[in-house]
Amino acid sequence: MTPTACVDESELGDGRDPGAYILAAVLAPDGSEQVVREDLLALKPRSAKKLHWTESDGRHRARIVAAITAMPVTFVGVVAVLDVLTRRERRRRLTLERLLQELMAIGVDRVVLESRGPADRLDRQHVDALRSRRLLTDVRVDHVPGTAEPLLWAADAMCGVIAADRQDNGQHRLAVGVRLVVHEEPR
């Protein structure tokens, strides 16, 4: 069976990587999802609702990367760098479009995006537009709260790894190695 891809986003927005929008997808082989979820749950601090890269210190980030590299998962990331005046939603749409195309190309038939609450409707509108243009076929796109799906936490970690690598801190990127494929969306 074709794996489900769980997707999270990152946008620093603080001048460290102006105009960059990152989406990362985690793919776990069919039958291994529950074991991966349990391993991710073990990494979550007791006081936290979910595992979150930006809320982790350097030592915890290293533990997250070490644990993830021991899991049977792969990652696909897309980075779109646009003019800083480009609206956030436009950056997201362009990045999501490219990621969905990359995931379709490898046979993914379901994509789970971390819910953004009411803004989920913007994603649904964009997915509908992609379908009407026949750029998206045979892929189901759902939204799930970040607290409800631990696989989203691994995607969040890969967004952090990609962002750090873009800022010349590639130690975590090197640890993940070829299991993370990053595509640049030129604009």
MIDOSE-1310 file (N, C-alpha, C; in nm, 2 decimals, decimal comma, always signed):
residues 187
mtpt	+0,08/-0,12/+0,00/+0,00/+0,00/+0,00/+0,09/+0,13/+0,00; +0,03/+0,23/-0,05/+0,10/+0,36/-0,05/+0,10/+0,43/+0,08; +0,21/+0,48/+0,12/+0,21/+0,55/+0,25/+0,13/+0,68/+0,26; +0,09/+0,72/+0,37/+0,04/+0,85/+0,40/+0,15/+0,94/+0,44
acvd	+0,14/+1,06/+0,39/+0,25/+1,16/+0,42/+0,18/+1,26/+0,52; +0,25/+1,29/+0,63/+0,21/+1,39/+0,73/+0,30/+1,51/+0,71; +0,24/+1,63/+0,70/+0,31/+1,75/+0,66/+0,30/+1,86/+0,77; +0,41/+1,93/+0,79/+0,41/+2,04/+0,88/+0,48/+2,16/+0,81
esel	+0,47/+2,27/+0,86/+0,53/+2,39/+0,80/+0,63/+2,47/+0,89; +0,70/+2,55/+0,83/+0,79/+2,64/+0,91/+0,81/+2,77/+0,83; +0,80/+2,88/+0,90/+0,83/+3,01/+0,84/+0,89/+3,09/+0,95; +1,02/+3,12/+0,95/+1,09/+3,18/+1,06/+1,03/+3,32/+1,08
gdgr	+1,02/+3,40/+0,97/+0,96/+3,53/+0,99/+1,03/+3,63/+1,08; +1,15/+3,60/+1,11/+1,22/+3,69/+1,20/+1,35/+3,75/+1,14; +1,36/+3,74/+1,01/+1,47/+3,80/+0,95/+1,59/+3,70/+0,93; +1,58/+3,58/+0,99/+1,69/+3,48/+0,97/+1,69/+3,42/+0,83
dpga	+1,58/+3,41/+0,77/+1,57/+3,35/+0,63/+1,46/+3,42/+0,56; +1,47/+3,54/+0,52/+1,37/+3,62/+0,47/+1,30/+3,56/+0,35; +1,17/+3,56/+0,35/+1,09/+3,51/+0,24/+1,08/+3,36/+0,23; +1,15/+3,28/+0,31/+1,15/+3,14/+0,30/+1,02/+3,08/+0,37
yila	+0,97/+2,98/+0,30/+0,85/+2,90/+0,36/+0,89/+2,76/+0,34; +0,88/+2,68/+0,44/+0,92/+2,54/+0,44/+0,81/+2,45/+0,47; +0,79/+2,34/+0,39/+0,70/+2,23/+0,43/+0,78/+2,10/+0,42; +0,76/+2,02/+0,52/+0,82/+1,89/+0,52/+0,72/+1,78/+0,55
avla	+0,74/+1,67/+0,48/+0,65/+1,55/+0,49/+0,73/+1,43/+0,54; +0,67/+1,36/+0,63/+0,72/+1,24/+0,68/+0,64/+1,12/+0,62; +0,71/+1,02/+0,58/+0,65/+0,90/+0,53/+0,70/+0,78/+0,60; +0,61/+0,70/+0,66/+0,64/+0,58/+0,73/+0,59/+0,46/+0,65
pdgs	+0,66/+0,36/+0,64/+0,61/+0,24/+0,56/+0,49/+0,19/+0,63; +0,40/+0,14/+0,54/+0,27/+0,08/+0,59/+0,31/-0,03/+0,70; +0,23/-0,03/+0,80/+0,25/-0,12/+0,91/+0,35/-0,07/+1,02; +0,42/+0,03/+0,99/+0,52/+0,08/+1,09/+0,47/+0,21/+1,16
eqvv	+0,36/+0,26/+1,12/+0,31/+0,39/+1,17/+0,30/+0,39/+1,32; +0,23/+0,29/+1,37/+0,21/+0,29/+1,52/+0,33/+0,28/+1,60; +0,43/+0,21/+1,56/+0,56/+0,20/+1,63/+0,63/+0,34/+1,63; +0,62/+0,40/+1,51/+0,69/+0,54/+1,50/+0,61/+0,63/+1,59
redl	+0,48/+0,63/+1,59/+0,40/+0,72/+1,68/+0,45/+0,70/+1,83; +0,46/+0,57/+1,87/+0,50/+0,54/+2,01/+0,64/+0,60/+2,04; +0,73/+0,58/+1,94/+0,86/+0,64/+1,96/+0,86/+0,79/+1,97; +0,78/+0,85/+1,89/+0,77/+1,00/+1,90/+0,70/+1,04/+2,03
lalk	+0,60/+0,97/+2,07/+0,54/+1,00/+2,20/+0,64/+1,00/+2,32; +0,73/+0,90/+2,31/+0,83/+0,89/+2,41/+0,93/+1,01/+2,42; +0,94/+1,08/+2,31/+1,03/+1,20/+2,30/+0,96/+1,33/+2,35; +0,83/+1,32/+2,36/+0,75/+1,44/+2,40/+0,77/+1,47/+2,55
prsa	+0,80/+1,59/+2,58/+0,81/+1,63/+2,73/+0,68/+1,61/+2,79; +0,67/+1,56/+2,92/+0,55/+1,53/+2,99/+0,46/+1,65/+2,99; +0,51/+1,77/+3,01/+0,43/+1,89/+3,03/+0,38/+1,95/+2,90; +0,43/+1,90/+2,78/+0,39/+1,95/+2,65/+0,27/+1,87/+2,59
kklh	+0,19/+1,94/+2,51/+0,08/+1,88/+2,44/+0,13/+1,80/+2,32; +0,25/+1,85/+2,26/+0,31/+1,78/+2,15/+0,46/+1,81/+2,15; +0,53/+1,73/+2,07/+0,67/+1,76/+2,05/+0,69/+1,87/+1,95; +0,76/+1,97/+1,98/+0,78/+2,09/+1,90/+0,92/+2,13/+1,89
wtes	+0,98/+2,14/+1,77/+1,12/+2,17/+1,75/+1,16/+2,30/+1,81; +1,08/+2,40/+1,79/+1,12/+2,54/+1,84/+1,12/+2,55/+1,99; +1,04/+2,46/+2,06/+1,04/+2,46/+2,20/+1,14/+2,36/+2,27; +1,22/+2,30/+2,18/+1,33/+2,21/+2,23/+1,46/+2,28/+2,24
dgrh	+1,54/+2,24/+2,34/+1,68/+2,30/+2,34/+1,77/+2,21/+2,26; +1,89/+2,26/+2,24/+1,99/+2,19/+2,16/+2,01/+2,04/+2,19; +2,01/+2,01/+2,32/+2,03/+1,87/+2,36/+1,91/+1,78/+2,32; +1,79/+1,84/+2,34/+1,67/+1,77/+2,31/+1,65/+1,75/+2,15
rari	+1,69/+1,85/+2,08/+1,69/+1,85/+1,93/+1,78/+1,73/+1,89; +1,90/+1,72/+1,95/+1,99/+1,61/+1,91/+1,93/+1,48/+1,94; +1,86/+1,47/+2,05/+1,79/+1,34/+2,08/+1,68/+1,31/+1,98; +1,60/+1,41/+1,94/+1,50/+1,40/+1,84/+1,55/+1,35/+1,71
vaai	+1,66/+1,41/+1,66/+1,72/+1,37/+1,54/+1,77/+1,23/+1,55; +1,84/+1,19/+1,66/+1,89/+1,06/+1,67/+1,78/+0,96/+1,67; +1,67/+0,99/+1,74/+1,56/+0,89/+1,74/+1,50/+0,88/+1,61; +1,48/+0,99/+1,54/+1,41/+0,99/+1,41/+1,50/+0,91/+1,31
tamp	+1,63/+0,93/+1,31/+1,72/+0,85/+1,22/+1,72/+0,70/+1,24; +1,67/+0,66/+1,36/+1,66/+0,52/+1,39/+1,52/+0,46/+1,35; +1,43/+0,55/+1,31/+1,30/+0,51/+1,27/+1,30/+0,47/+1,12; +1,20/+0,39/+1,08/+1,19/+0,35/+0,94/+1,11/+0,46/+0,86
vtfv	+1,16/+0,58/+0,86/+1,09/+0,69/+0,79/+1,17/+0,76/+0,69; +1,11/+0,82/+0,60/+1,18/+0,91/+0,50/+1,11/+1,04/+0,50; +1,17/+1,14/+0,44/+1,12/+1,28/+0,44/+1,13/+1,34/+0,31; +1,03/+1,43/+0,27/+1,04/+1,51/+0,15/+1,01/+1,66/+0,20
gvva	+1,10/+1,75/+0,16/+1,08/+1,89/+0,20/+1,08/+1,97/+0,08; +1,01/+2,09/+0,09/+1,01/+2,19/-0,01/+1,03/+2,32/+0,05; +1,12/+2,40/-0,01/+1,15/+2,53/+0,04/+1,12/+2,63/-0,08; +1,03/+2,73/-0,05/+1,01/+2,83/-0,15/+1,05/+2,96/-0,09
vldv	+1,14/+3,03/-0,16/+1,19/+3,16/-0,12/+1,13/+3,27/-0,21; +1,05/+3,35/-0,16/+0,99/+3,46/-0,24/+1,02/+3,59/-0,18; +0,98/+3,69/-0,25/+1,00/+3,83/-0,20/+0,94/+3,84/-0,06; +1,00/+3,91/+0,03/+0,95/+3,92/+0,16/+0,81/+3,99/+0,17
ltrr	+0,78/+4,06/+0,06/+0,65/+4,13/+0,06/+0,53/+4,03/+0,01; +0,57/+3,91/-0,03/+0,47/+3,82/-0,08/+0,40/+3,77/+0,05; +0,26/+3,77/+0,04/+0,18/+3,73/+0,15/+0,21/+3,58/+0,19; +0,20/+3,56/+0,32/+0,23/+3,42/+0,38/+0,14/+3,32/+0,31
errr	+0,02/+3,34/+0,29/-0,07/+3,24/+0,22/-0,02/+3,21/+0,08; +0,02/+3,31/+0,01/+0,08/+3,28/-0,12/+0,20/+3,19/-0,12; +0,29/+3,22/-0,02/+0,41/+3,14/+0,00/+0,37/+2,99/+0,03; +0,27/+2,98/+0,12/+0,22/+2,85/+0,15/+0,16/+2,77/+0,03
rltl	+0,08/+2,84/-0,05/+0,02/+2,78/-0,16/+0,12/+2,73/-0,26; +0,22/+2,81/-0,29/+0,32/+2,77/-0,39/+0,40/+2,65/-0,34; +0,43/+2,66/-0,21/+0,51/+2,55/-0,15/+0,43/+2,42/-0,14; +0,30/+2,43/-0,10/+0,21/+2,32/-0,09/+0,19/+2,25/-0,23
erll	+0,17/+2,33/-0,33/+0,16/+2,28/-0,47/+0,27/+2,19/-0,51; +0,39/+2,24/-0,49/+0,51/+2,17/-0,52/+0,53/+2,04/-0,44; +0,50/+2,05/-0,31/+0,51/+1,93/-0,22/+0,41/+1,83/-0,27; +0,29/+1,87/-0,29/+0,19/+1,77/-0,34/+0,23/+1,70/-0,47
qelm	+0,29/+1,78/-0,56/+0,33/+1,72/-0,68/+0,45/+1,62/-0,66; +0,54/+1,65/-0,57/+0,65/+1,56/-0,53/+0,59/+1,43/-0,47; +0,50/+1,45/-0,38/+0,44/+1,33/-0,31/+0,36/+1,24/-0,41; +0,29/+1,30/-0,50/+0,21/+1,22/-0,60/+0,31/+1,14/-0,68
aigv	+0,43/+1,20/-0,72/+0,52/+1,14/-0,80/+0,58/+1,01/-0,74; +0,58/+1,01/-0,60/+0,63/+0,89/-0,54/+0,52/+0,80/-0,49; +0,40/+0,83/-0,53/+0,29/+0,73/-0,50/+0,21/+0,75/-0,38; +0,22/+0,87/-0,31/+0,15/+0,89/-0,19/+0,00/+0,92/-0,23
drvv	-0,09/+0,86/-0,16/-0,23/+0,88/-0,19/-0,31/+0,95/-0,08; -0,25/+0,98/+0,03/-0,32/+1,06/+0,13/-0,21/+1,15/+0,20; -0,25/+1,28/+0,21/-0,17/+1,38/+0,28/-0,24/+1,43/+0,40; -0,18/+1,43/+0,51/-0,23/+1,49/+0,63/-0,15/+1,61/+0,67
lesr	-0,23/+1,73/+0,67/-0,17/+1,85/+0,70/-0,20/+1,89/+0,85; -0,11/+1,95/+0,92/-0,14/+1,99/+1,05/-0,25/+2,11/+1,04; -0,35/+2,09/+1,12/-0,46/+2,19/+1,11/-0,41/+2,33/+1,16; -0,47/+2,43/+1,09/-0,44/+2,57/+1,12/-0,58/+2,63/+1,16
gpad	-0,67/+2,55/+1,21/-0,80/+2,60/+1,25/-0,88/+2,65/+1,13; -0,94/+2,77/+1,14/-1,02/+2,82/+1,04/-0,94/+2,84/+0,90; -0,81/+2,85/+0,91/-0,73/+2,87/+0,79/-0,73/+2,74/+0,70; -0,77/+2,63/+0,76/-0,78/+2,50/+0,68/-0,86/+2,52/+0,55
rldr	-0,96/+2,61/+0,56/-1,05/+2,63/+0,44/-0,97/+2,68/+0,33; -0,86/+2,76/+0,35/-0,78/+2,82/+0,25/-0,70/+2,70/+0,18; -0,65/+2,61/+0,26/-0,59/+2,49/+0,20/-0,69/+2,41/+0,11; -0,81/+2,39/+0,16/-0,91/+2,32/+0,09/-0,94/+2,39/-0,04
qhvd	-0,95/+2,52/-0,04/-0,98/+2,59/-0,16/-0,87/+2,57/-0,26; -0,74/+2,58/-0,21/-0,63/+2,56/-0,30/-0,62/+2,42/-0,36; -0,65/+2,32/-0,28/-0,65/+2,18/-0,33/-0,76/+2,17/-0,43; -0,88/+2,23/-0,41/-0,98/+2,22/-0,51/-0,94/+2,29/-0,64
alrs	-0,87/+2,40/-0,63/-0,82/+2,47/-0,75/-0,72/+2,38/-0,82; -0,63/+2,31/-0,75/-0,53/+2,22/-0,81/-0,60/+2,11/-0,88; -0,71/+2,06/-0,82/-0,79/+1,95/-0,88/-0,85/+2,00/-1,01; -0,91/+2,12/-1,01/-0,98/+2,17/-1,13/-0,88/+2,19/-1,24
rrll	-0,76/+2,22/-1,21/-0,65/+2,24/-1,31/-0,59/+2,11/-1,35; -0,63/+2,00/-1,29/-0,58/+1,87/-1,31/-0,43/+1,85/-1,27; -0,39/+1,93/-1,17/-0,26/+1,92/-1,12/-0,25/+1,83/-1,00; -0,37/+1,79/-0,95/-0,37/+1,70/-0,83/-0,48/+1,60/-0,86
tdvr	-0,44/+1,47/-0,86/-0,53/+1,36/-0,88/-0,50/+1,25/-0,78; -0,61/+1,18/-0,75/-0,59/+1,06/-0,67/-0,52/+1,08/-0,53; -0,52/+1,20/-0,48/-0,46/+1,23/-0,35/-0,57/+1,29/-0,26; -0,59/+1,23/-0,14/-0,68/+1,28/-0,05/-0,60/+1,37/+0,05
vdhv	-0,65/+1,49/+0,08/-0,58/+1,58/+0,17/-0,67/+1,61/+0,29; -0,62/+1,58/+0,41/-0,70/+1,60/+0,53/-0,62/+1,69/+0,63; -0,69/+1,75/+0,72/-0,63/+1,83/+0,83/-0,65/+1,76/+0,96; -0,55/+1,76/+1,04/-0,56/+1,69/+1,18/-0,48/+1,78/+1,28
pgta	-0,54/+1,80/+1,40/-0,47/+1,88/+1,50/-0,33/+1,82/+1,53; -0,23/+1,91/+1,55/-0,10/+1,86/+1,58/-0,09/+1,77/+1,70; -0,18/+1,80/+1,80/-0,17/+1,72/+1,92/-0,23/+1,57/+1,90; -0,30/+1,55/+1,79/-0,37/+1,43/+1,76/-0,28/+1,33/+1,68
epll	-0,18/+1,38/+1,61/-0,10/+1,29/+1,52/+0,05/+1,31/+1,55; +0,11/+1,22/+1,62/+0,26/+1,23/+1,65/+0,34/+1,23/+1,52; +0,30/+1,17/+1,41/+0,38/+1,18/+1,29/+0,40/+1,32/+1,24; +0,31/+1,41/+1,27/+0,33/+1,55/+1,24/+0,45/+1,61/+1,31
waad	+0,48/+1,55/+1,43/+0,59/+1,60/+1,51/+0,72/+1,58/+1,44; +0,73/+1,46/+1,37/+0,85/+1,43/+1,29/+0,87/+1,53/+1,17; +0,75/+1,56/+1,11/+0,76/+1,66/+1,00/+0,80/+1,79/+1,05; +0,75/+1,83/+1,17/+0,79/+1,96/+1,23/+0,94/+1,96/+1,26
amcg	+1,00/+1,85/+1,31/+1,14/+1,84/+1,33/+1,22/+1,85/+1,20; +1,17/+1,79/+1,09/+1,24/+1,81/+0,97/+1,24/+1,95/+0,91; +1,13/+2,02/+0,94/+1,12/+2,16/+0,91/+1,23/+2,24/+0,98; +1,25/+2,20/+1,11/+1,36/+2,26/+1,19/+1,50/+2,23/+1,14
viaa	+1,51/+2,10/+1,09/+1,64/+2,06/+1,04/+1,67/+2,13/+0,91; +1,57/+2,15/+0,82/+1,59/+2,22/+0,70/+1,62/+2,37/+0,72; +1,55/+2,43/+0,81/+1,57/+2,57/+0,85/+1,71/+2,59/+0,90; +1,75/+2,50/+0,99/+1,89/+2,51/+1,05/+2,00/+2,50/+0,94
drqd	+1,98/+2,40/+0,85/+2,07/+2,38/+0,75/+2,08/+2,50/+0,66; +1,97/+2,57/+0,63/+1,97/+2,69/+0,55/+2,04/+2,81/+0,62; +2,06/+2,80/+0,75/+2,13/+2,90/+0,82/+2,27/+2,85/+0,86; +2,32/+2,76/+0,78/+2,46/+2,71/+0,80/+2,48/+2,64/+0,92
ngqh	+2,38/+2,57/+0,97/+2,39/+2,48/+1,09/+2,35/+2,34/+1,04; +2,43/+2,27/+0,97/+2,39/+2,15/+0,90/+2,42/+2,02/+0,97; +2,45/+2,03/+1,10/+2,48/+1,90/+1,18/+2,37/+1,81/+1,18; +2,24/+1,86/+1,20/+2,13/+1,77/+1,20/+2,10/+1,71/+1,06
rlav	+2,11/+1,80/+0,96/+2,09/+1,76/+0,82/+2,18/+1,65/+0,78; +2,31/+1,66/+0,82/+2,40/+1,55/+0,80/+2,36/+1,42/+0,86; +2,31/+1,43/+0,98/+2,27/+1,31/+1,06/+2,15/+1,24/+0,99; +2,06/+1,32/+0,93/+1,94/+1,26/+0,86/+1,99/+1,20/+0,73
gvrl	+2,08/+1,27/+0,66/+2,13/+1,21/+0,54/+2,03/+1,20/+0,42; +2,05/+1,10/+0,34/+1,97/+1,08/+0,22/+1,82/+1,05/+0,25; +1,78/+1,03/+0,37/+1,64/+1,00/+0,40/+1,56/+1,13/+0,39; +1,62/+1,24/+0,38/+1,56/+1,37/+0,36/+1,59/+1,43/+0,22
vvhe	+1,49/+1,44/+0,14/+1,51/+1,50/+0,00/+1,45/+1,64/+0,01; +1,52/+1,74/-0,02/+1,47/+1,88/-0,02/+1,47/+1,94/-0,16; +1,35/+1,99/-0,20/+1,34/+2,05/-0,33/+1,32/+2,20/-0,31; +1,39/+2,28/-0,39/+1,38/+2,43/-0,39/+1,27/+2,47/-0,49
epr	+1,18/+2,55/-0,45/+1,08/+2,60/-0,54/+1,12/+2,74/-0,58; +1,18/+2,75/-0,70/+1,23/+2,88/-0,75/+1,11/+2,97/-0,79; +1,12/+3,10/-0,75/+1,02/+3,20/-0,79/+1,09/+3,33/-0,81
